[in-house]
Amino acid sequence: MTLPYLTDDCIYYILQYLQNDHSTLFKCLLVNRFWCKSTIPLLYANPFANTTEKNYLITSTLILCFNKAEIIQLKNQLGLSQINNINFDNFDKEHKPLFEYPKYLKYLKNCNNFIINFVISKWFAKYIPNLPIFCVDNIFPIFLQSILRQSRNIEQLDISLNLFYEE
């Protein structure tokens, strides 16, 4: 007996229906390559909207999507060459993400700025416990720069300008 075949459109409709159910979408990533490629844009359209205890882990993903200039900026801000097994000196050779995750971002809302800053702060607090808070404030624009450089489908963008200018 042959199993019925779902067309690509049917799979897209199923995933669209599940777009607010992140736990199910994460399971869909593991079905096969096509489901994975179709699910990633839904998960990363608004990754900061889902506030869970482990949402700080997205910071690692965003760092892995940095280009050389952003890595150098981050390295200079921190004065470190490695964080959480991410070696900044051999960055291009060691770490290649499977997808360009920031390019799928669609929503960067004003309320998310505080959440994004909190998520980044939480990640750095976990892996660099003695990092001064002003350092995290200086790092936040690097993340926004990277997101804006890579994102192609932004539908809503609200950013406080004071994040980019020192007084």
C-alpha positions in Angstrom: 0.0 0.0 0.0 1.3 3.4 -1.0 1.1 6.3 1.5 -0.8 9.3 0.3 1.4 12.2 -0.8 0.9 15.7 0.6 1.6 18.5 -1.9 4.0 21.3 -1.0 1.1 23.7 -0.8 -0.7 21.4 1.8 2.4 21.3 3.9 2.7 25.1 3.7 -1.0 25.5 4.8 -0.4 23.0 7.7 2.7 25.0 8.9 0.9 28.3 8.5 -1.9 26.9 10.7 0.7 26.0 13.3 2.7 29.2 13.2 1.8 30.2 16.7 2.5 26.8 18.2 6.2 26.9 18.5 6.7 23.6 20.2 4.9 21.8 17.3 6.9 23.8 14.8 10.2 22.7 16.4 9.0 19.1 16.0 8.2 19.8 12.3 11.8 20.8 11.8 12.8 17.2 12.3 10.4 15.6 9.8 12.7 16.0 6.7 14.7 18.7 4.9 11.7 20.2 3.1 9.7 20.6 6.3 12.7 22.1 8.0 13.2 24.6 5.2 9.5 25.5 5.3 9.4 25.8 9.1 12.4 28.0 9.8 10.9 31.2 8.2 7.9 30.8 10.5 9.9 30.3 13.7 12.3 33.2 13.0 9.7 35.7 11.7 9.3 37.0 15.3 11.7 35.0 17.5 11.5 37.5 20.4 7.7 37.3 20.7 7.9 34.0 22.4 9.2 34.7 26.0 10.3 31.5 27.5 13.0 30.7 30.0 15.4 29.5 27.3 14.8 32.3 24.8 18.2 33.7 25.5 19.7 30.9 23.5 18.8 32.7 20.3 21.6 35.1 21.1 24.1 32.3 20.1 22.3 31.8 16.8 22.5 35.5 16.1 26.2 35.7 16.9 26.8 32.8 14.6 25.2 34.8 11.8 27.5 37.8 12.3 29.9 38.8 9.6 33.6 39.5 10.2 33.2 43.2 10.9 30.5 42.5 13.5 32.6 39.8 15.1 35.5 42.2 15.3 33.2 44.8 16.9 31.9 42.3 19.4 35.4 41.0 20.2 36.7 44.6 20.7 33.7 45.5 23.0 34.2 42.4 25.1 38.0 42.2 25.1 37.6 38.4 24.8 38.5 35.9 22.1 36.0 33.1 23.1 32.6 32.8 24.7 30.6 29.6 25.2 32.8 27.6 22.8 32.5 30.3 20.1 36.1 31.1 19.3 36.2 34.6 17.6 39.7 34.1 16.3 38.7 31.1 14.1 35.1 32.2 13.7 34.6 31.7 9.9 36.2 28.3 9.9 34.5 26.7 12.9 30.9 28.0 13.0 28.6 28.0 10.0 24.8 28.1 10.8 22.6 25.9 8.7 20.4 28.9 7.7 20.8 32.7 7.6 18.3 33.0 10.4 18.0 36.9 10.6 16.9 37.1 7.0 13.6 35.5 8.0 12.8 38.2 10.6 9.6 40.1 9.9 8.8 41.9 13.1 11.1 44.1 15.2 8.6 45.9 17.3 9.3 48.7 19.9 8.3 46.5 22.8 10.7 43.9 21.5 13.7 46.2 21.9 13.4 45.7 25.7 12.9 41.9 25.2 15.8 41.7 22.8 18.0 43.7 25.2 16.9 41.4 28.1 17.6 38.2 26.0 21.0 39.4 25.0 21.8 40.5 28.6 20.7 37.2 30.0 22.9 35.2 27.5 25.9 37.3 28.4 25.2 37.1 32.1 25.2 33.3 31.8 28.4 33.0 29.9 30.3 36.1 31.1 29.0 36.7 34.6 31.2 39.6 35.5 30.5 41.6 32.3 29.5 45.2 33.3 26.0 46.3 32.2 27.2 49.2 30.1 29.1 46.6 28.0 25.8 44.9 27.1 24.3 48.3 26.2 27.2 48.8 23.8 26.8 45.4 22.3 23.0 45.7 21.6 23.5 48.0 18.5 25.8 45.3 17.0 23.0 42.8 17.1 20.5 45.3 15.6 23.0 46.2 12.9 23.4 42.5 12.0 19.7 41.9 12.0 19.0 45.0 9.8 21.9 44.0 7.4 20.5 40.5 6.9 16.7 40.9 7.1 15.0 41.2 3.8 11.3 40.8 4.7 10.8 43.2 7.6 7.1 44.2 7.8 7.3 46.1 11.1 10.3 47.9 12.4 10.3 50.1 15.6 13.7 51.0 17.0 14.6 53.6 19.6 17.2 55.9 18.2 18.8 56.4 21.5 20.2 52.9 21.2 22.6 54.1 18.5 23.7 57.4 19.9 25.8 58.0 23.0 25.0 61.2 25.0 
